[in-house]
Structure formats: structure tokens, C-alpha cells
Amino acid sequence: MEAQVHIEEIVEGLGKGQIRFLSRAITLIESTAEKDLAQADALLDKLAGQESESHRIAITGVPGVGKSTFIDRLGMHFMQKGKKVAVLAVDPSSRISQGSILGDKTRMERLSAEPKAFIRPSPAADTLGGVARKTREAILLCEAAGFDIILIETVGVGQSEIEVKDMADTFLLLMLAGAGDELQGIKRGIMEMADLVVINKAEEETLSVAREAASNYTSALHLLGQQGEWTQRVQLMSSLTGFNEESVFQDIEDHYSYLKESDELYSHRRLQQVKWFNSSLDDEVLKRFFAGKGIAAKAERMKDALKKGELSVRTALKLMLED
């Protein structure tokens, strides 16, 4: 009964848009403690079926491209229009210490000073997709708390970091001109998914290079072919000076308007729910498999044999799956 009262209190607090309850709720769903799992499930069940008109915007790009500064400007743009803004910022975790810097909030100087804005840094740990393990759940909690704009900052672009596309309505790729990453930007996987490509740090001294890069990206997108009815756009911007930010921010709003007017917003989100179920099912099956008697020890024996060169990977897998 105490657990139920606790959940009801959080749900009521979220309904009133109280940030302290949002922080408590995200802490609960991020917890890996056994005692918190049932409460986290109960909380999410209470929120099941809600359909929010929030705009979920994912921002990704190579480290150093200026994601946090860009988000600071974008968040303030929406705040000044009377929107409630939440930022889910994912920091990279050390594979050695498993620690995370969690410094994004300090790089969002104006937004972090806004009492009505919510910024939640979370460690990526060992999760692929450039997002934290519970980012999807955190999005739902932010929507339950009445946030209109949810900005998701990933740890950086890479071939495995595409999971965020299945969490967002608008997927924005930030790129640098003249930094050796033009070819990476043209890789089919990332470019195909981007609704908007922004060449950031287009200051006066780099403007000509940035314009050339924008032309190259536009040509690459044309060769890849249009994805659906939306025409992918390439823009220049400086998050430092604010150069061309109005045009970039308008493109972001245009994409959301397109999704709503074409009825793609909720159909897209329902497909995302199915993908979320599939990935969660894979995780749960794997978790239960390793919970079986002697499975973890058997896996360690296979790893030891592989290190000694006694088995091939295929043979180790066969032995692992034998009764």
C-alpha cells in the first residue's frame, strides 16, 4: 500500500507540472535496485496510453560540434515563445571507470538559469544508440509533467548511435565544416535518418568552407533520395553568434507542423512503440537466459576458452546453447 501511495503522489505531482516530482520519477525509473523495479513499472503503467502533442527533438553530432551550445539557444527560443522545455542530456561514460562527466548543464548557461526549464544529465553507461538506457521512459515522464519541447542530446554520432531516431519526432544532425568529417556525414546510415542537417560554427572566418560543405551535403542528400514527403534540409548556423538561427529554428518547427498536418506524428510514434517493445523483449530474454542456473558460469568458461584459443566463436556459441 505504501508503494501505491508513493506512485499516486508522483503521478499527481507530474500532473501539476512540479519539477521536483519529475526528478523523483526519473530517478526511480533509472534505478537498477530490485526494490525500485516494481514501483517504476507501476508508475509507467499509470502513464500508459497518454498521447502528448510535445515535440521530441533529437540532436546528435560528433564530439565538439557544439551540441550543448546549440541546445541552449534552441531551448531559449522555445522558452521565449512560452513553451515548457525539458532537456535530456546524455554524457559519455568511461569504459574503464564507468564514470561520467555530466557537465552538459554547465554548458547551457542561459537555459540552466531558467526556473521553468528542466535539464537532466544522465550517463550513457554501456548503452548503444547514443542515449541512456531509460531515455524513452524519461521522455514519457517529461510529457506527463506538461513539457511541450523535449530536447534529447546524444553523446556523439557513430554507426551504432542511431537508436535515438526511434525516440524522436525530429532528428537533427550537427556537422562541422573543414574538420575532416565530411565523408562521415555522407555515410548513408546517418544522412538518411536526418530530417535536418546543420553545419554549425559557421563564423565569419569559416563561412566559405561551411557553405561549400552545405552544398556537398545537399548533393549527397539528393543522391540518397527523398525520405517520404518531407524534403531534408541543410542549413548553416553559428551557435556562438546566433548567425542564421532563426532560419534553422523555423525549419525545426516546419518539420513538426508537417508531421501533424500529414497525420504522421502519432503513426510514427506507434511504430516507435513497437520497436521499443522489440528491443525491450530482446533485453528481457537475454536477462532471463543469463539468470538460468549455471549460465553465467558457463559463459565465463566459454570466454576463457576463447582467450586461450581453444575454441572458435561459433563452437563456443553452440556449446553455450546446449542443454
C-alpha positions as CSV (number, residue, x, y, z in Angstrom):
1,M,0.0,0.0,0.0
2,E,2.9,2.4,0.8
3,A,4.3,1.8,-2.7
4,Q,0.9,2.6,-4.2
5,V,0.6,5.9,-2.3
6,H,4.1,6.8,-3.3
7,I,3.3,6.3,-7.0
8,E,0.0,8.2,-6.7
9,E,1.8,11.1,-5.1
10,I,4.3,11.2,-8.0
11,V,1.6,10.9,-10.7
12,E,-0.3,13.8,-9.0
13,G,2.9,15.9,-8.8
14,L,3.6,15.2,-12.5
15,G,0.1,16.3,-13.4
16,K,0.7,19.6,-11.7
17,G,4.0,20.1,-13.6
18,Q,6.1,20.1,-10.4
19,I,9.7,19.6,-11.4
20,R,10.7,18.0,-8.1
21,F,8.3,15.1,-8.8
22,L,9.7,14.8,-12.3
23,S,13.2,14.5,-10.9
24,R,12.0,11.8,-8.4
25,A,10.2,9.9,-11.1
26,I,13.3,9.8,-13.4
27,T,15.5,8.8,-10.5
28,L,13.1,5.9,-9.9
29,I,12.9,4.6,-13.4
30,E,16.7,4.9,-13.8
31,S,17.3,2.9,-10.6
32,T,18.6,-0.7,-11.0
33,A,17.8,-1.6,-7.4
34,E,15.5,-4.6,-7.2
35,K,13.2,-2.7,-4.7
36,D,12.5,0.1,-7.2
37,L,11.7,-2.0,-10.3
38,A,8.1,-2.8,-9.3
39,Q,7.4,0.8,-8.5
40,A,8.9,2.0,-11.8
41,D,6.7,-0.4,-13.7
42,A,3.6,0.7,-11.7
43,L,4.4,4.4,-12.5
44,L,4.8,3.7,-16.2
45,D,1.6,1.7,-16.2
46,K,-0.2,4.7,-14.8
47,L,1.0,6.8,-17.7
48,A,0.3,4.2,-20.4
49,G,-1.8,5.3,-23.4
50,Q,-1.2,9.1,-23.0
51,E,-0.8,11.0,-26.2
52,S,1.1,14.2,-25.9
53,E,1.5,16.9,-28.5
54,S,5.0,17.6,-27.3
55,H,7.8,18.0,-29.9
56,R,10.5,15.4,-29.3
57,I,13.7,16.7,-30.9
58,A,17.0,14.7,-31.0
59,I,20.3,16.4,-31.6
60,T,23.4,14.4,-32.5
61,G,26.8,15.1,-33.9
62,V,30.5,14.5,-33.4
63,P,32.0,15.5,-30.1
64,G,33.0,19.1,-30.1
65,V,30.4,20.1,-32.7
66,G,28.6,22.4,-30.2
67,K,25.5,20.4,-29.3
68,S,25.1,21.8,-25.8
69,T,25.5,25.4,-27.0
70,F,23.1,24.8,-29.9
71,I,20.5,23.3,-27.4
72,D,21.0,26.3,-25.1
73,R,19.9,28.6,-28.0
74,L,17.2,26.3,-29.2
75,G,15.8,25.9,-25.7
76,M,15.7,29.6,-25.1
77,H,14.0,30.2,-28.5
78,F,11.1,27.9,-27.4
79,M,11.1,29.4,-23.8
80,Q,10.6,32.9,-25.2
81,K,7.6,31.5,-27.2
82,G,6.0,30.4,-23.9
83,K,6.9,26.7,-24.3
84,K,8.0,24.5,-21.4
85,V,11.4,22.9,-22.3
86,A,13.0,19.8,-21.0
87,V,16.5,18.6,-21.9
88,L,17.6,15.0,-21.6
89,A,21.4,15.3,-22.0
90,V,23.4,12.1,-22.2
91,D,27.1,12.1,-21.3
92,P,29.6,9.5,-22.4
93,S,30.7,7.1,-19.7
94,S,34.2,5.9,-19.2
95,R,34.6,2.2,-20.2
96,I,37.4,2.0,-17.6
97,S,35.9,3.7,-14.5
98,Q,32.2,3.7,-15.7
99,G,32.1,7.3,-14.6
100,S,30.5,10.2,-16.5
101,I,31.3,13.9,-16.5
102,L,27.7,15.0,-16.5
103,G,28.7,18.6,-17.4
104,D,26.1,19.5,-20.1
105,K,24.2,21.6,-17.7
106,T,27.1,24.0,-17.2
107,R,27.4,24.5,-21.0
108,M,23.7,25.6,-21.2
109,E,24.2,28.8,-19.4
110,R,21.0,30.6,-20.2
111,L,18.7,27.6,-20.2
112,S,20.0,26.3,-16.9
113,A,19.2,29.6,-15.3
114,E,15.5,29.3,-16.3
115,P,13.5,28.1,-13.3
116,K,10.8,26.6,-15.6
117,A,13.3,24.6,-17.7
118,F,14.3,21.1,-16.8
119,I,17.7,19.7,-17.6
120,R,18.5,16.2,-16.7
121,P,22.0,14.8,-17.5
122,S,22.3,11.0,-17.5
123,P,25.3,8.7,-18.1
124,A,25.2,6.6,-21.3
125,A,27.0,3.7,-19.5
126,D,27.2,0.8,-21.9
127,T,24.0,1.6,-23.9
128,L,24.3,1.9,-27.6
129,G,22.3,4.4,-29.6
130,G,23.9,7.5,-28.0
131,V,21.3,7.6,-25.4
132,A,20.9,6.5,-21.8
133,R,19.1,3.2,-21.0
134,K,15.9,4.8,-19.7
135,T,15.7,7.8,-22.1
136,R,12.4,6.6,-23.6
137,E,10.8,6.4,-20.2
138,A,12.2,9.8,-19.3
139,I,10.6,11.3,-22.4
140,L,7.2,10.0,-21.3
141,L,7.7,11.4,-17.8
142,C,8.6,14.8,-19.2
143,E,5.4,14.7,-21.3
144,A,3.3,13.7,-18.2
145,A,4.7,16.8,-16.5
146,G,3.4,19.0,-19.2
147,F,6.6,19.8,-21.1
148,D,6.0,21.0,-24.7
149,I,9.5,20.6,-26.0
150,I,11.8,17.7,-25.2
151,L,15.3,18.0,-26.4
152,I,17.5,14.8,-26.5
153,E,21.2,15.3,-26.7
154,T,23.2,12.3,-27.6
155,V,26.8,11.5,-26.8
156,G,28.0,11.8,-30.3
157,V,27.4,10.5,-33.8
158,G,28.6,7.0,-34.8
159,Q,27.4,3.9,-36.7
160,S,25.8,2.4,-33.6
161,E,24.3,5.7,-32.4
162,I,21.0,5.6,-34.4
163,E,18.6,4.4,-31.7
164,V,17.7,8.0,-30.9
165,K,15.9,8.2,-34.2
166,D,13.3,5.8,-32.8
167,M,12.6,8.1,-29.9
168,A,12.3,11.4,-31.6
169,D,9.9,13.3,-33.9
170,T,12.6,15.4,-35.4
171,F,16.2,14.1,-35.9
172,L,18.8,16.8,-36.3
173,L,22.4,16.2,-37.3
174,L,25.0,18.8,-36.4
175,M,28.2,18.8,-38.5
176,L,31.4,20.7,-38.7
177,A,32.9,22.1,-41.9
178,G,36.5,21.5,-42.7
179,A,37.1,19.2,-39.7
180,G,37.6,16.0,-41.7
181,D,34.2,14.7,-41.0
182,E,32.5,15.5,-44.4
183,L,32.9,11.9,-45.5
184,Q,31.4,10.7,-42.2
185,G,28.4,13.0,-42.8
186,I,27.8,11.5,-46.2
187,K,27.6,7.9,-44.8
188,R,24.2,6.6,-45.8
189,G,23.0,5.5,-42.4
190,I,23.2,8.8,-40.6
191,M,22.3,11.1,-43.5
192,E,19.2,9.1,-44.5
193,M,17.8,9.5,-41.0
194,A,18.4,13.2,-40.5
195,D,15.4,15.5,-41.0
196,L,17.7,18.5,-40.9
197,V,21.5,18.8,-41.2
198,V,23.1,21.9,-39.7
199,I,26.6,23.0,-40.4
200,N,27.5,24.5,-37.0
201,K,30.2,27.0,-36.1
202,A,29.7,28.9,-39.3
203,E,31.5,32.0,-38.1
204,E,32.9,34.7,-40.4
205,E,36.3,33.1,-40.8
206,T,34.8,29.7,-41.7
207,L,31.7,30.8,-43.6
208,S,33.1,30.0,-47.1
209,V,34.1,26.5,-46.0
210,A,30.8,26.0,-44.3
211,R,28.9,27.0,-47.5
212,E,30.9,24.5,-49.5
213,A,30.2,21.8,-47.0
214,A,26.4,22.6,-47.1
215,S,26.5,22.3,-50.9
216,N,28.2,18.9,-50.7
217,Y,25.6,17.6,-48.1
218,T,22.7,18.9,-50.2
219,S,24.1,17.0,-53.2
220,A,24.6,13.9,-51.1
221,L,21.0,14.0,-49.8
222,H,19.7,14.4,-53.3
223,L,21.7,11.3,-54.4
224,L,20.3,9.3,-51.5
225,G,16.7,10.2,-52.4
226,Q,13.9,11.9,-50.5
227,Q,12.6,10.1,-47.5
228,G,8.8,10.3,-47.6
229,E,7.1,13.7,-48.3
230,W,9.5,15.7,-46.2
231,T,12.4,17.2,-48.0
232,Q,15.5,17.0,-45.9
233,R,17.2,20.4,-45.4
234,V,20.7,21.6,-45.0
235,Q,21.4,24.8,-43.1
236,L,24.3,26.9,-41.8
237,M,24.4,28.3,-38.3
238,S,26.7,29.6,-35.6
239,S,25.6,28.7,-32.1
240,L,28.3,31.1,-30.8
241,T,27.0,34.2,-32.6
242,G,23.4,33.2,-33.5
243,F,24.0,33.5,-37.2
244,N,21.1,32.1,-39.2
245,E,19.5,30.6,-36.1
246,E,16.0,32.0,-37.0
247,S,16.0,30.0,-40.2
248,V,17.2,26.8,-38.6
249,F,14.7,27.0,-35.8
250,Q,11.9,27.7,-38.3
251,D,12.9,24.5,-40.2
252,I,12.6,22.5,-36.9
253,E,9.1,23.9,-36.4
254,D,8.2,23.4,-40.0
255,H,9.1,19.7,-39.7
256,Y,6.8,19.3,-36.6
257,S,4.0,21.1,-38.5
258,Y,4.5,18.7,-41.4
259,L,4.2,15.7,-39.1
260,K,1.0,17.0,-37.5
261,E,-0.7,18.0,-40.8
262,S,0.2,14.8,-42.5
263,D,-1.0,12.7,-39.5
264,E,2.5,11.1,-39.3
265,L,3.2,12.3,-35.8
266,Y,1.2,9.6,-33.9
267,S,1.5,6.9,-36.5
268,H,5.3,7.4,-36.3
269,R,5.2,7.2,-32.5
270,R,3.1,4.0,-32.6
271,L,5.8,2.4,-34.8
272,Q,8.4,3.6,-32.3
273,Q,6.4,1.8,-29.5
274,V,6.6,-1.5,-31.5
275,K,10.4,-1.1,-31.9
276,W,10.7,-0.2,-28.2
277,F,8.8,-3.4,-27.4
278,N,11.1,-5.5,-29.7
279,S,14.3,-4.1,-28.2
280,S,12.9,-4.5,-24.6
281,L,11.9,-8.1,-25.4
282,D,15.4,-8.9,-26.6
283,D,16.9,-7.4,-23.4
284,E,14.4,-9.3,-21.2
285,V,15.0,-12.6,-22.9
286,L,18.8,-12.2,-22.6
287,K,18.4,-11.2,-18.9
288,R,16.3,-14.3,-18.2
289,F,18.7,-16.5,-20.1
290,F,21.6,-15.5,-18.0
291,A,19.5,-15.8,-14.9
292,G,19.3,-19.6,-15.6
293,K,21.2,-21.9,-13.3
294,G,24.9,-22.1,-14.2
295,I,24.5,-20.0,-17.3
296,A,26.8,-17.1,-16.2
297,A,29.5,-19.6,-15.1
298,K,29.2,-21.4,-18.4
299,A,29.6,-18.2,-20.3
300,E,32.8,-17.4,-18.3
301,R,34.2,-20.8,-19.2
302,M,33.5,-20.1,-22.9
303,K,35.2,-16.8,-22.7
304,D,38.3,-18.4,-21.0
305,A,38.4,-21.0,-23.8
306,L,38.2,-18.3,-26.4
307,K,41.1,-16.3,-24.8
308,K,43.2,-19.4,-24.8
309,G,42.4,-20.1,-28.5
310,E,40.8,-23.5,-27.6
311,L,37.5,-22.8,-29.4
312,S,36.1,-20.9,-32.3
313,V,33.4,-18.4,-31.6
314,R,30.8,-20.5,-33.5
315,T,31.7,-23.6,-31.5
316,A,31.6,-21.6,-28.2
317,L,28.1,-20.4,-29.1
318,K,26.9,-23.9,-29.9
319,L,28.2,-25.2,-26.6
320,M,26.7,-22.2,-24.8
321,L,23.2,-23.0,-26.1
322,E,23.3,-26.7,-25.5
323,D,21.2,-28.1,-22.6
